[in-house]
């Protein structure tokens, strides 16, 4: 997976198409990522004590990694990512601008 925590990404498909955010958690086994403020779902919380009311809260749900694209630092638009060897290290490179990430 070419996405990492704290990467700035843009959603390219789905109900949140066009929104941007930063990755808070990467789930490589499922191929999903958690992004702040993206793919929010309403979750019903049961009352824990008698007399207390239940609640409806919003929870951040994972989104498929193929539905997001890394934001290029130069143009601010989505870009594909490749890897190159620079000084003996593997580095992620933005396809549009050629900048290292």
N, C-alpha and C positions, 0 to 999 in steps of 0.2 A: 504494500500500500504506500502510495507516494505522499499521502497527507499525514501531517503530524499535529500534535497539540500546539495551540496558539497560532496556527496558520489562519490567515484571513481568506475566507472562501465566499463564493457566490452560488446560490441555488440556481440550477439551470433548468429544472423541470419539477412539476408538482404544484401543490397549492401555494407554496411560498416562493414561487419562481421570481427571480430578480432581486430577492432580499440578500443582504450580506451579513456576515457575522464571523466570530472567531470560534475555532474548534476548542471545546472544553475537554472532550474525552474521545479517544479513538478505540474502536472495538474491532480489531483486525480479524478475529475468528468469524464474526458475523458479517464483516465487510461494511460496517456502519460507523457513523460519527455522530457525536452530540455537538450541536451548535447553539450558542446562547440566543434565545428568542426566536428560534426557528423550529417548526414542527411541534408547536405546543398542543397538548391535549388536556381536556378537562377530566379530572380524576375525582371520584366521589370518596370522601373520607368519612368513615363510620365514627359515631360518637364513642369515646373511650369510657366515659363515666355516665352513670344515670343522671339525667337532668341536663346534660351537655348536648348541644346540637351538632349534627353532622355538618360537613362543609363540602363545597365544590372548589377544588384548587386546580391550578394549571401546572402541568408537569412537562418538562422538556423531554421529548421522545427522540430516539435515534433516527437518523435518515441515512438512506443508502449512499455509500461513498461515491458511486457512479453518478449520482444526481447532483453533485457539487463540483465546482471547479475552482482552483486556486486563483486568487486575484493577483494580477501582475502589479508590482509596486510602481512601475513607470507609468503605465496607462490607466490603471485602476479598473481594468476589465478582466474578464476570465481568461485564463491561459492554460494550455496543457503543460505537463511537466516531464522533463527527461532527466537522465543522469549522465554525468560526464566524470572522467577522472581528471582532477586538477591537483597537481603536486602530490600525487599518490593517494589522494582521498576522493571518495565518491561524493559528488556535490549535486544537488538538485538545481536544474536550470530551467528558467521560464522559456517556453518555445517562442512566444511573440517577440520579446525584447532581447533574449539571450542573457539576461541578468541572472546571477546566482542567487539562490534563495537561502 
